[in-house]
Every structure is written in C-alpha cells, then in structure tokens.
Amino acid sequence: MSERIVVDPITRIEGHLRAEVEISDGTIKEAFLSSTMVRGLENIVKGRNPKDIWAFVQRTCGVCTSTHAATSVRAVEDALGIKVPPNAEMIRNIMQGALYMHDHVVHFYHLHAFDWVDVVSGLSADPVKTSQLAQSISNWPKSSPGYFSDLQKRLKKFVESGQLGIFANGYWGHPAMKLPPEANLMATAHYLEALEWQKEMVKVHAIFGGKNPHPNYLVGGVTCAINLDDASGLNAERLAMVEKLIIQGKEFIEQVYVPDILAIAGFYKDWGAIGGFHNFMAFGDFPTQGYSNTNPDTFKFPPGVILNQDLTKVHNLDLRDLKTVEEYVNHSWYDYSGDGNAGLHPWVGETKINYSGPKPPYTHLEVDKKYSYIKTPRWKGLPMEVGPLARVLVAYASGREEFKEIVDSTLSKLQVPAAALFSTLGRTAARALECQVVAGWTLEFYHTLVANIKNGDTRTANMEKWDPATWPKEAKGVGMSEAPRGALSHWIVIKDGITANYQQVVPSTWNASPRDPKGQRSPYESTLLNTPVADPELPLEIIRTIHSFDPCIACAVHLYDENGNIINEVNDISICTI
C-alpha cells in the first residue's frame, strides 16, 4: 500500500518549494517537486538599457546577487564584443571566489548540517572526548575541553528553558541520525563559529563592490578605481584587508569545514548509494586569460558534460547552438506561443506567466498537468544536474590534477569507491572539496591583481563601447558562469540600443524543474526515487537529498493583478513542515 507525503514548505532553502512523494514499503517510489513562486524579472528588464540590466537581475536572488550581476554584464559584453581589462577579470574572480567560500560554509552549517547533526544529543557528550575528536581531525585552536564544556552548558540552558531558539524544530532523536554525541557537540560549536565568521567574509564584496548584498558591477569591467594613495579608492589598506579576509576564510575552510564534512561522512557511508543522478553539466568559470577566450585550459573550472556517470569521457558543449539548450513549459505554469510542448532556445524564449496554479488550501498537485513555476531546460534533449558535484566530476574526468588529488584522497580516507560520488553524500562532499580548491584560487587571483598593480597596470574598466551609438542595430549574447549552486546563463537580445528579450536559466531551473514532454525527470525528482524513509511523519530523508543541492528557488514573490489585488499567495498548508 502506498501513501503520498507532502512537504510544504521545504525550509532552510532560498525560496518556496513543495515536495509530493509516494511511499510504498518504506521507500519513495514517485516524486514531484513544485516551485510555488514566480520570478518574472525577464519581463521587467525588457525595453531597458542593457548596461543597466545587471542591477535588476541581481535581485533575482538574495544570496547569489553578485553572480547574477556578473553573468548579466558578461551577456552584454558578449553581445557587443567588449573585452574587460585583466584587473577587472581578477577582481570579478576574487568576488566570485569569496562568494563560494561564504556560500558553501553557510549552506553546510546553517542549512544542511542539521539533516545529519543532532544538536540535543550533544548534551550528553563528554567535553574531553569531544576535544580529542576535534584535535584528531584538525589543528583548529578552538578545541579545548573547556571550550566544549562551556558550549555544552549554554546548550543545556536553552533546552531547560524550553526555548531552543535557532535550534528549534529539528529532527532531534530521529532514527536516521547516526553521529555520536561528541561529534554532534563539535559540529554544533562550529555552527556557531561559522555564524561569526561569515559576516566577515562578505566584506570582500563591500570593498570591491561598495556593499553586500547587491554589490555594484559595470559592463566593461568593475566599478572600483585603483589608487594606492587615495583614501576613497581601492588603496593599499583595502587590498591588504582583502588578503587578510581570504586567508582567514581559507583557514576556516581547511581546518573546520572540510574536516567536519569528512568526519560526519564517515558515519553516513550508506548515503553514498542514495540520491544519485546520471548526467552532469558544467559551463566552466574563473577565467585566467579573459572570459571571451573559450579555451578550456584558461578556465579554472573546465566546461563539459558527463553522460550516464561515465567518467572516461567529457563531452563538449556549445550553448550558442540553438539546438543545444531548450526550455519546455508543458508541466510549468507558463505559456508559449504555438506548440505548448515545443522547447524554445533562450534567445527566442518567452516568459508568459499562466496564473492557473492551484489556490491554497489544496491537497495535492495535479501532476498530470502544469504543477510548477519552474521551466524545464534540456541540453540536447537530456536532463542535467548542475552544481558542485557536476563541476568536480567534470574537472576530475578532465584530468585536472588538483581535483584528481583531492577527490582520490577523500575516497581513500573514507574507504569508499568512486561510485559513491554519484549520491547525496557525494554531492555534499563535493561542495566542501571545491570550496577548499576555490579558496586557494582566490588567493592566487589576489596575488595576480597585486602583481599587475605593481607592474603599473591599474586599469579596471574598458569604456570604448560605452556609447550605444557605436553598437550594431541588433546583437545577441550569452553570459555564462558557475554560480555556487551550478551552471548559470543569461541570454540577451539587443535591438536599437535597448533590451528586446532577456532570459535567465538558473541552476535550480536545471535541477528542480518538472518533467519534460518525454516524461524525463530532472535531478530533484529523480534523486528522491528509491530513498528509504524511516518515519513518514518525519521524512528527514527527503530533505537530506533536496538540501544537498542547496536549492535556490529565488526570492519570495506574491502575484498581483493590475489593481494590486492578490491573485495567489502561498501560506503554510503543509502536512509536513521541514
């Protein structure tokens, strides 16, 4: 006998996401994921100056704001043939690297860790043994018995007061939790330390972009002017602060985040066979010789596609091929002109919102019809997983030595086969491993920037094509990047100096989309299949896999008509709220 479980909303993510799964004999047999919100920024930017679009579309998300801005200016630069100065490329890389460092740490400790860590269990931990555990995996200085004893006392006060605060509504005592009390206490301590650390890391964006979130960007370069002796410019003091923040972040990642991931993974090796997908795609990023240079060897993250978990071959991709990328809306609350089952390439894409979605309260989605506000993108007709695991797999299969070394070392330490990479556990581990690699790259980018400045190159912008009068009558471009959550692309069509069409295909569009006309599942729905669920009333296993993708369904949006009346507003109608 099967039963349908609804998890709505899935919390500890960015945006609104609903999961409906069918469980039989303690295992998920069917899954449907629905975004219950709509963005529509593509329509807002039509008719605007392409040089201004970045400021609008970076509001797509409150997390990866800088990535959307950078991808937008890349799209405009691609359309108009603009080359940015080397310093601007390095500053963009540093900002992107800082985002990875901040985002991945925050995701694990504050969004994903409590799928694996039982905070309340830490109350019974021995602080001495906790200290021994911490010191056995890392040289992090905050690991004395007294440190963990003090933390444990603070936690006990929370529990005794009956107000767990930030630790409320967790799966404490759930049968799927496997960590010993000492590991739980250690991870909880690092959760709190990460809260303090993360507010420092974002200062890198404030120094280069003026603020965080939503730092400033510029078509043709970056907005900060280098002047080592000017208090109002990017001077020696501010550059030194950037270096300090990168080094501190690198230390936290290497001495806290990665060791914690490996320690926790050792108790959940069975999840190395749960939650896997088969196709992976990475656009590549962190250019070292200019973004427009498409030679993969000049990108720190190489582009490529892996099919059917075959690591012996990396397939090339060309997103400018009109038959390569298409988006479908057969199961999405959007309409297309003409055949509703046909796919559209983003350059000719449409964002025609269909407001026929169910109005709360409702019991179940009509999954045989439209059931999500996410479109369904396909690469050559195939569903793709994008994100940290895809990037690591493509780099590993491409023979990049730093990834070969760190992945092989991790597999050896955990004593698991390479097949364990294709899993929920592999996805979570890949995020930490790439974070460590990116931290090292970010320091490299900083040193390259400083070396350029010392050699007399202080250029940060190319304004040669700033005047729309110099633009062609019609142009189109694509900006691609690797956002922390995966392959991101912005597509622009420019006519007579204004934006005629604009489309965004974001990582969670690839991962979280509904079925396509062929019935092929995207990663979220596919990876939940065959997942065991110990307690249907507390389906922790569902969010373990969903959280491993770090969902970003974009900022919450209510739908209004032209008179300002609410058309559709999502409230908590959950059977299970996680």
N, C-alpha and C positions, 0 to 999 in steps of 0.2 A: 504494500500500500504506500502511495506517495502523498506528500503534502507540500504545499507551497508556502515558503517563508518569505516575508517581505522585510527588508531592512531599509528604512526610510525615515530620516536621512542618514546616510553614512557620514559620520562625523570624523574629525581630525583629518580633513581634506580641505582643499580650496574649492568652494562652490557647492552645488546641490547634486546629489547622486542617489539614485534609488536602485536597489537590487531585488529582484524576484528570482528565487531559485526553487527548484523542485527536488525534494529529497526522498530517496527510497532506500530502505535498509541502511540508514546512517550515512549515505553518500549522495553527493549532488549529481543529479542526472541531467538537469537542464538549468540554464541561467539566462536572465535577461537584465541588462543594465540600461538605465534611463537617466538622462540628464533632464531635470525638471526646471531648467532655466534657459534663457536665451540671451545671446550677446548682441548681435546686430550692428557692431561697430563698422562693419563693411559698408553699410548704407549711410552711416553718419559722415564718413570721410569723402564720399562722392562729391565732386564739384569743388573740392578744396585744393589749395596749393600743395603739390607733392612734397615740398620742403617742410611743410607743417604737419604731415600725417603722423610722424613718429610720436608727437605729443599727444595725439588722440589714441592711437592704437596701443601705446604702452599702458593705457588704463584698462586694457583687456584683462589684466591680472594685477593683483596687489602684491604678488610675490616676485614673478619674473619680469618686472617692469622694464629693467634695463635691456633684457634680451629682446623684448618686442620692439623697443626703440631702435636697437642696433640692427635688427633684422629689417625693419622698415627702411632705415636710411640705406642699407645695402641694396634693397629693391630699387630705390630711386637712383642710386649710383650705378646700378647695373643697367637700368633703362637709359641713362644719359651718358654712360661711358666715363664716369668720374673716377679717378684714381686718388686714394687718400694717402697722405704722407706716412712714412714709416712710423713716426712717433704716434700719430693718431691710431694706427693699427695696434701698436703696443699698448697704448692706454686702453683701447677697447678690449684687448685681450686681458689686461690686468683687471678691468672691471668685471669681465665675464668670469675670470678665474676666481675673483673674490666672491662673486655670486655663487659659484659652485661650492666653494668652501663653506659659506654661510648656509646655503640652502640644504646641502646634504646633511650637515650636522644637525640642523634644526629639524629636518624631516625625521631622521632616525630617533633622536632623543625625545622630541616633543609631539611627534605624530605617530610613529611606528613602534617605538620601543615597548610601549605598554601592551602591545599584542604578544609580547614574549616575556616581559618582566612583570613579576608580581610584587608590587610595592609593599603590600601588607605583610607578605612573607618575610620581608627584610627585618621586621620587628623581632623575629626570633633568631636573627643571625648573631654569631659570635664576632664582635668587632676585631678581635685579634686574628681570627681566621680570615675575616674579610680583608684585613690589611695584608696578610700573607698572600692571598689570592691576587690582590691588586699589584703587589710588588713582584709577583711571579710572571706577570704578563707585560709590565711596563715600568719605566723609571719615573713616572709622573710623581711629583713631590707630594701631592696631597693624598697620602695613602697610609697615614699612621693609624694605629689602633684608636688613639684619642680622637682623631678626626672622624672616624666612622662611628665611634661611641656617641659623640656629640650629635651627629646627624640622626642617629637612631633615637635619641632622646627627643629630638624635635618631632620626628615622625610619630612617636608614641603620644605626644601631646595632641597632635592632630586627631589621631584615632580616638583617644579617650574623650575628646571634646565632642565627638560625633560629627565633626565638620572636617572632611578631608580636603576641602578646598580644591586645588588643581589636581588632586589625586582621586577625586570622587568619580563614581560611576565606572569603575574599572572592572576587569574580569578577575578580581582577586579570588584565589582559591579554585579557579576553573580547572577541570581535569586535564586540559591541554597545556597547562603551564608546567614546565619541567625544570626550571632553574632552582638550584639550592638557595637557601636563604642568604648566604654570603654574597652570591652573585647578584641577587636581587638588591641587596643593600648597596653594593658597589655601583650598580647601574643607576640606582636612584640618586646617589650622590653626584654622579656625572651628569644626570639630567639637570640638576640644579646648577652645576658649574657651567653647563652649556648655555643656560639662560643668561648668565652673566657675560659669558664670552661673546655670544652672538651680537650683542648690542655694540661691541667694539668693532667687529669685523665690517659692519656696514659703513663705517667712517671712510673706507676706501672710496665708496661711491660718492660720498659727500665731498671729498677732497677733489675728485676729478669731475664730478657732475653737478656739484652745488648742493645736492640734497639726496636723501633716501627716505622713502621710495621715490620713484619717478625722477631719476637724475636727468640732467639735460644732455641732449645729443645734437648732432649737426650733420646735415648732408654735406659730404666732402671732408669730414674729419671729426674733431671733438671741440667742445666749447671752451676748454681751459687753455689759456695762453701761458707758455713757459717763460718765466723771467725770474732767474735765481735770486735777484736782488730786490725784487718788488714785493712788498708785503701783500698786495692784492692779487698777485699772480701765482702760478704754480712755481713756488720757490723752493730753495734747498730744504727749509724746515718742513714743508709739507711733503716733499718727496721722502725725506727721512722718516716721517710718520707712516707713510705708506709702507716702506720697507719693514718697519717695526711691526705693523699690523699683520703683514703677510707672514713674517717669521713666527709671530705668536700663534697665528692660525695654523700654520704648518705643524708646529709643535703639538697643538691640541689634537689635531687630526692624527698624527703619528703616534702620540703617546696615550690618547684616551679613546678616540672614536674607533680607529681600526682595531686596537687590541680588544675593545669591548665587543665588537662585531665577531671577531674570531672566537672569543671566549663563549659568547652566547650561542654561536652557530654550532659549537661542539656538542651542545645538549639537544639540538634540533636537527640532527642529520637526516631524520626521516623526511623533513621538508625539502630535502634535495631531490625528492622524487615527486613533488606535488607542485602544481601551478605552473607547468612549463608550456611554452608556445613553440612554434616551429620555424617561423620566418622573422628575420630581423633586418632592420634598415638604419643606417646612419648617414647623415648628409656630410659629415666632416666639419671641423671647425678649428679655431685657433691658428689662423694663417700666419706664417712667418715671413712670407715674401709678397704680401698683398693678397687681399681676398679674391680679386679677379683672376689670379693665377690658379688655374684649375688642376695643376699638377698635384696629385695626392701627397707626394713626398714633402710638399711645403706646408701641409696642414698637420698639426699635432695629432688631431683625431682624423684618421683617414675615412673617406666616404666608401660606402659599399653596401651590398645586400647579401645576406646568408639565407639560403633556402633549405627547408627540411632538416635543420640542425646539422647541416654538412659544413664542417669547419675546414674542409680541404679546398674549398673554392669560394672566392669572394666575387660576386657579380658586380659589374659596373652599373652606374645609374646616371641618367641624364634627365633632370627634371624639366628641361626646356622642350623635351619631346612631348607633343600634345597627346600622344597615346600612352605616355608613361604614367601620369598621375591623373586620376579622375575621381570626382566625388559624387556619390549617389545619395538620394533622399527618399528611396522607396519606403524606408521604415523611420524616416525623420519628419518632424513637424515643419517641413519646408515644402515649397512647390517649385517645380521647374517649368519653363515654357516648353510645350511639346510633350515628348515622351517622358513621363514621370519616372520610368525605370532606367532611363539612359544616364550615363555618367557625364559630367562636364569637367573639362580641364579648368583650373582656377582662373586662367586669363579670360575665359568666357563664362566663368561661374556666376551664379545668381544667389542672392540671399533674400528670398521671398518667404517671409515667415507665415506659416499656417497656424492659426490660433485655435485649431480644433482639438488640442490636447485635453485630457480629462480634467475636470474641475474638482478639487478636493471638497468633501472627502470621497474617495473611491476605493474599492477593494483591490482590484488588480488591473494591470495594464492590458490593453487589447494588443497583444504582441503579434498577432497576425496582420496588424495594420501598422500605422505610424505609432512609435512609442518613445521617441527621444528627441531632444533638441540638439543632438549632435549629428552632423552629416557623417557619411561613411566613405572615407577615402580608400583608394586601392592603388597599388603600384603594379602595373601590367596585369591588372585584374586580381591581384593577390592581397590578402590582409597582411599587415606588417606590425611587428612590435618595435617600438622605438623607445629610447631611453638609455640609462646607464648600462644595462645588460647588453643591449644592441651595440653600443659604442665599444664596450670592452670586447665583445665577441668579434666584431669586425676588425678591431685593432689586433687582437690575438691571432685571428686567422690570416691577417695580412702580414704577420711576421714582425710586428713592431716589438723590439726587444724588451722595452720597459714593461710592456703588458705581458709578454711571454714570461718574463721573470716573476712578476708579482702574482700572476694567476697560477702558474705552476707551483710556486712556493706556497700559496694558500691551499691549493688542492692537496699538497703533500702534508702540510700541517694538520689539516682536517681529516686526512686519510680518506678522501672521497674521490671518485672518478670524475673525469671531465664532464660526463653526462649530468652531474649534479648542478652544473652551471645553468642548465635549462630548467629552472624551477623558481619557486618563491624565494627559497633560501639563496640561490644563485643571484637573483635579481637584487636582493638586499645587500649581499656581499659585494657585488659588482659596483654598487653605488659608493661604498666605502673605499674600495680599491682605486677607483678612478679619482676619487676625491684626493687621495694621497698623491697620485701622479700629477693631477692638476695643480695641487699646491706647489709642487716642485717647479712646474712650468711657469706658474705665476711669478715666482721669484726670478726665473730666467728672463721673463718679459720685462720685469723691473730693471734688471741689470742691463738689458739691451737698451732700454729707454735712457738710462743714465749715461751709458756709453755714447749714445747718439748725441746727447746734450753736451757732453764733454768734448765731442769732436766738432762742436759748433752748429749742429743741426737742431734748431728749436721750432721747426715748422709743425703745426698741429692741424692745419686746415688747407684745403685746396678750393679756392673760390673762383676758379677760371670759368666754370659753367653755372655760376650762381644766378645769372640773368636769364629768365625764361625766354627772352628774345633769341637766345642762342640755341634753344632746344629744337629738335625736329618737330614737325607738325604732329606726328604720332610716334610713340615709343612705348615699349613694354619691358618690364624687368622682373626678376625674381630675387628676393633676398633669402638666403638660407643660413641657418645657424643650428647649433646644438644647444638648445635650452637645457637646463638641468634635468628636465623631465623628458627630453628627447628631441627628435628632428622637428624643426620649426621652419615654416616657409611663409613669406608674404609675397603676394603677387600684385603688380600694379600695371594698369594701362593708362597712359597719359595722352591726352588729346588737347591740342591748342593750349598747352600750359597748365591744364587742370587734370585732376584725377577723374578718369572716366569709369574705371572699375577697380575694385580692390578686394582681395580675398586673403584670408588667413587660414592656413591649415596647421593647427597646433598639435603638439604631441598627444594630448588626450583625445583629439579627434581620431588619430590613428588607433589609439589603444582602447578607447571607451565607446566606440561607435557601435550602432546596432548592425544587424545582418545586412548583407548586400543582396541584390536580386538573385544571386545564385544560392543564397542561404548560407554563405560562408560567415563564420563567426569572427569577430575581432578579438584581440587578446583578452580583454576583461572577461567576456562571456566564455571564451574557450578555456581559459586557465582555471576557472572555477569547477569545470567538469571533473568528476571522479574524486573530488575533495571530500575526505571524511569529516563528518560533523558530529562531535561527541554529544552536544546538547542543543537540539533545535531551538530551545527557548533562549539560549545564549550562544549564537552562532559565531564565535570568535574566529573560527577558521575562514569564514568568508572575508572578514576584513583583513586578516593577515595577508592574503593574496592581493586584495584590492589595494591595500596600503603599500604593498611592495612596489607598486607603480608610482607612488606619490601623486595621486590624482590632482589635477588642476582643472576644474570644470569652469574656471573663470569667476569673476566677481558676481555676487548675487544681483539679479535683475528682476523687477516686477514688470508686468506688461500692462500698459495703459492704452486707452483709446485716445482720439484726438481731443476729447474733452477732459482728460485727466482721470477718468474712472478706471478703477482696477478691473482688468479683464481676467487675470489669472494670478493667483498668489498662493505659493506653496506654504502650507503650515505643517506642523508635526502631526501626521496621521499614521504614525508608524505602528507596526506590530512589534518590531524590534528597533530600538533606537541605540545606535552604537556611536 
